[in-house]
Amino acid sequence: MTYAELWESLVEPSDRSPAAVAELARTMRERKVTFGDRPHCPFLRPFFLDAADETRVRVAGEAIAAIGERVIEASLADPALLAQVGLTEAEERLVRIDPGYKRASTASRLDSFLLPDSLMFAEYNAESPAGLGYSQTLGEIFAALPLMDRFRKQHRAETRPIMESMLEALLASYKDWGGTANPPQIAIVDWKEVPTYTEFEILRDRFERLGVPTLIADPRDLVFSGGALTAHGKKIDLVYRRVLVNDILAKPAECQALIDAYSARAVCVANTLRCKIPHKKAFFAVLHDERNQHLFSGAEREIIRRHIPVTHVVNERVAESARGRRENLVLKPSDEYGGAGVFLGWELTSSQWDEALQRAVTDAGKVWIVQERIPVRREEFPMFTVDASVTRKEMLVDFSPYFFRGKACGYLTRLSATGLANVTSGGGQAPAFVVS
């Protein structure tokens, strides 16, 4: 019997009554586990993995995170390697600003598909991965369910303290930067209009309970004057940057105070802007390119072979070879998120696929990649609807480990009824429990 089957066998009528479901949804809203106005988790079962799964993910994922940092360092010293990633001139100007310490990605995440006989990483979110506050809070909510009490009579089931690990990583990066405030004043910086704003509130409240003063600031709230960055009248020591590089470039005036303080090394910023290099989806093409194999050890090359789908930057030659292989290929822009612009070849007609490839070849100023199709995980999950009734649906399971300063520290599990698993495009989220 699988853990999921055991969970279902322990369900009692009271666990999924309309009153119980409504109470669960109310708790999520009360705990701010919402995306815009909807609960993040309409699902009534966690995702389960065991210690062997966790070891597989940790070993492979930590190797890729380490490689990401190495590629950043090598790229900054080698214009030819940097060109493979496809930064714009404006992005290159930002990544060449010295942030005052070495590690580019204090926090990162590998979006992956974990199956019994395979583990494949689809993308590396090296910039500003969301969801960690929601993930831990959902774990705490599910841990308090009577059904989980019954499950834990047969197995130990744990979630990881992701927010505590995130705070430790932020403070370590601040120390590397040379910061001396104890504790430092943290500012979580992103636009106040983003649908994930409730997560900032969750993180702020947790960090403050852990003894570190934290505020939330829109980039437009920041003021750089007299060598200090301030927001809401408070001097900022450490910026937990959730505003994306793309937004910084799109709204330079609104972000000028942040960039000026960063350039002057008047504030520690995590993640640094250099994380944009491995954040580009073309990073996976760099890993497979024969020109770059000297950067990796034999063990790392084997991890790349086993866990990173073969990826190429699209040009005319690559597009021509991809035309007859749409059933096994994915086409996507190197620098989008939320599933924007992704073409799944097996869901298109031949003419639609050819049209998408032609668009990628001729799209001036934008880099596209083509990537081998990877095995995905699907599981049936019970879920509640807006009227508190319960149904069952087969879902795509995107299992995404977080890495804080290169170490695996917890998981984001996204579920979707479509071929794309992300909250932005309408998916949902479930907590992950490690079972032993």
N, C-alpha and C positions, 0 to 999 in steps of 0.2 A: 504494500500500500504506500503510495506517495504521501508526502506531507500535505499536499493539497487535498487528496482523497480523505486523509485522516481528519483534516479540518472540517470538510463537508460532512463526514460521518458523525461529528460531534455537535452539529447544528441542532438546536431545539426550536420549536415553533416561536418561542418568545424572542429569540435572537433576531428574527426577521419579520416580526410583526410590524404593521404600519407605525405603531408608537415607537418601537425600538429604532426603526429606520429614520423616522423624523427626528428622534433624539440625537442620533449619530450625525445627521446633517446639521442640526442646531449646534452641536459641539464643534464641528468643523468651522462653522461661521464664527462662533464665539472665540475660537482659537486662531482665527484669521487665516485659515487654510483655504483661501479662495483665490481664484484667478478672475479678476474683475468682480463680477457679482455671483459667480457660480462656485460651488465646492470643488476643490481639486480632485477629490476622491469619491466617485459614485460607486466604488467597488467594495464588496463585502468580504473580501479575502485578501490577505497579504500575499506578496511574492515570497517564496521560500527558497533558500539556497543552503547548502551544507558547507562544512569546513573545507572540503576538497575543492568545491567551486570557488570559495573565497581565496584559497591559495593560488589557484590558476589565474584568477583575475589580478591578484596582487603582484605576482611575479611578472606576468606579461605587461600589465599596465604600468608598473613602476619603471620598467625598462623603457617604455615609450616616452614616459614623462622625462626621464633622464636624457634620452636622445633629443627630445624637443629643446631642452636647455643647451645641449651641445650644438645643435644646428643653429640656434640663435647666435652663439659665440662665433662659430665658424662663418656664418653668413655676414656678420658685421665686418669680418676681416677679408672676405672674399666676394667682390661684387658679382662674379659669375654665379656663385651659389645663391646669393641673395636674389639675383634675377630669376632664378628658377621658381621662387615662391610667388613672384608676380605682384610685388608691392607697387602702389602708385608712388609718384614723386612726393606727394604730400605725406603719405604713410611713411616713406623712407625718412623724411625729415624728422618725423616724430620718433621713430625707433632709434635714430642716431643721437637723440638727447640722452645724456648720461643720467640715469635715475639715482645714482649714488650708492647702489648696491647691486650685487650680481644676479640674484635669482629673478627671472622675469615673471614666472607664474607662481605666485603664492598659492593660488587655487586654480585647479584645472579639472577637466572631466573628460572621460573617454566614452562616447556613445557606442554601445556594443550590443551584441546578441550572444547570450550565453545559452548553449545547448549542452546536453550530456557529452557529446563527442566533439564539440567545437566551441571556440570563442573567437569572435571576429569583431574588430573595432571598425565602425563605419566612419566616425569623425572624431577629431580631437578639439574639444572646446578649451583652448588655452587661455582665453581672455577673461571672461567674467561669468562663470557658470552659475546659473540660478538654480533654485529648487532645494538647496540644502536645509533651509529653515523649515520649509514645508515637509520635507522628507522626515526629519526628526520628530516634528510635531505630530505627523500622522502616525509614526511609530509609537509615540507616547499615548495617543488616543486608542489605537488598537490594542496596546499592551494592557489597557484598563478594562477591556471588554470581558464579560463573563465567559464568553467562548474561548478567549485566549487563556483564561485560568484553567479551563478543562484541557486545552491542548498542552499546556505546560505541565500537567500531571504526567504526561508521557514523554515529553521532549523539552530540553532546554531551548528557548527561543529568545534571541537578543537582537536589538537594533544597535547601531553604532552612535556614539555621542558626537555627531557631525559638527554641531555648532560650537561645542567646546574645543574640538580639534581645529576648527576654522579660526577661532580666537587665538589659540596657541600659535598657529602659523602666522597670523597677522603680527603678533607681538614679536615673533622670531625675526620676521622680515624688518620690522621697525628697529630691532636691536642691530641687525646687520647693517642697516642704513646709518647707524650711529646715533639713534635716538636715545635720550636719557630720561625722559619724563616717565615717572612710575606711579600710577599708570598713565599712559598717553591718552589724550582726548582723540577719540575716533570719530570720523564723519563717514557715514555711508552715503555715497554721492551718486545720484541718478535723478532723472526727471520725475517730478511729482505726479505726472500723468500716466506713468507706466502701469500696466495691469498687475505687476508683481509688487506693487508698493506695500501690500500687506506683509510680504516677506521681510521687507526692511524693518517693519515694526516688530516682527517676531525676533529678528536678529538683535535689534537695538535692546529690546527688553531682556533677552538672554544675556547679552554682553554686560549690561548694567547689573544684572543679578550676580554676575561673576566678578563684579568689582571694577569694571572698566567703563568710564563715562563715554557714552555713545550718542550721537545725534544723527538725524537724517537731514541731508541738505540737497536741494536742487543745485545744479551747477550755477544757476543764476543767483543763488544765495551767497556764493563765495565772493570774498573780497581779499585781494592781495595788496597789502600796503605796509610800508615800514618793515619789510622783510618777513612778514607773518601772514599766513592764510587764516582767515576767520570766516565763521558762519554763525548767524544768530547771536553775534556778540561774543562768541567764544573762539579762542585760538585753537586751530586744528594741528595736531601733531601727526596724525596718521589718517590717510584717506583710504577707505575700503572702496575701491573704484568699481562701481557697477555700470556707470555710463560707458557706452562702447566707443571704441576708437572711431568707428564710422560716424557716430553722432557728434563726436568732438570735431571731426572734419566738416560735417554738414552744418554745424552751428558754432563757428569759431568765436564769434563775439560773446556768446553765452558761456563758452568754456575758457575764455581767455585767462581769467584769474587762476583757474586750475593749472593750465599749461605754464603760465608765468611762474607760479610757485614751484611747480615740478622742475622746470628748467633751472631755477635758482637753487634747487635743493633745499628749499625752505620747508618742505613737508615730505614725509615718506608716502609714496603712492604704491598701493598693491591692488591689482597686478600692475607692473610697470607697462609702459606702452610697447616695450620690446616683445611682449607676449604675442603681438600681432603676427609675428613671423610664423610660428608653428600653428597659430590659429587658422591661417589660410588653409583651405582644403587641399590646395596644391602641395602642402607639407607631405601628404602621403605619397605623392608622385616623387618628391625628393627622396623619400626613403627607398623607393624601388629603382631609382635611376642608377645605372651602372657607374656613372661618373662619381657617385658619392659613397660607394661601398667602403672606401678606405676610412670613412668616419666611424664605422661600426665594427664591433668585435664579431667573431664568428657566432657566438651565442646570440648576440643582438640581431645579426642577419637572419638567424633561424627564427627568432621571435617575429621579425618583420614578415618573413615568408609564411609563417603559420597563422598570424593574427591580423595582418593588414592586407586588405584586398588590393590586388594589383590596380594601380591608379596612374593615369597619364593626363598631362595637360593637353587640351584639345588644340590641334592644328590641322591643316588639311590632310596630312598623312595619317594622323591618328583617326580623324573623322572617317576617312575612306575605309580604313580597316575595321571601323566600328559599325559600318552601315549594315552588314549582314549578320550582326551578332546582338541585335537589340534584346533578345530574350534573356541575355546574360549580362546586361550592362545597365548602369545608372549614369545619367548625365546631370551635372549640377554646377551652378556657379561656385567659384572658389571662395566667395566672400558674401554669403547670405546666411540667414538663420531662420528658424521656424518653418523649415520645409519650403521656403520660397524658391521658385524656379527649378525644382527638382523634377526630372523626367525619369520615370521607371519604364525602361524599354519594353518590358513584357506587358505593360498596360496600354501600349500605343500600337497603332497600325504602322506598317512599314513607311507609308508616306508621312505620317506624323513624326516618326523617329528621324527620317531624313531631314524633315523641315527643322526639327530641333537641333540636329547636328549642324545644319547650315547656319542656323542662328548663332550657335556657339562659335563657329569659325569666323563669322563676319561681325560679331559683336565688339565693336571698337571700344577699347578701354576696359573691357571686362575679360577676366580669365575664367575659363570653364574647365572642368575635369570630367573624365569618363572613368568609371570605376566598375570593377567586376562585381556582379551580383553575389551576395553572401547569404548563407542559410539564416533564416529568421525563426524566432520562436513564437509559437502561437499556443495559447491556453484559453480554456473556457473559464470565465469569471462570473460570479453572481454580481449583479449591480442593481442599484435602485434608480428609479425614475423620479421625475418632478412630483408625482402624486404619491411617492413613498411606496409604490409597488415594487416587487422584485422580479427581475428577469435574468436570463443567462445569455452570455454572448461570447463568441470566440474573439479574442483580442491578440493583436500583435504586442509582444513584450520586448521593450527596449530597456535593457539593464545597463545602467551607466554609473561606473564607479567614480568617486571624487578622489583627487590627489592634492593634498596640501603639502607644499614644499617637497613634492615628489613622492609622498608616501600615501598609500591607499587608506582612506579614512571613512568610508561610508558609501551609500548608494542612492541613486535616483532611479526609480522604476516607473516608466511611462507606458501606458496601455492605449492602444488605438484600434478601432475597427477598420481603419484604412491601411494602406501600405506605408504611411508616414507616421511615426510615433513621436509627436511633440505636442505640448500643451497649447502652443500658439495656434496650431492648425486644428484644434478641437479635441485633442486627446485628453486623457486623464492620468492620474498618478496614484500609485499604491505604495504602501511602506514595504520595505524589504526586511525580512527576519532571517538571521543566520541560525540554523537549527542543528543541534547535536544531541 
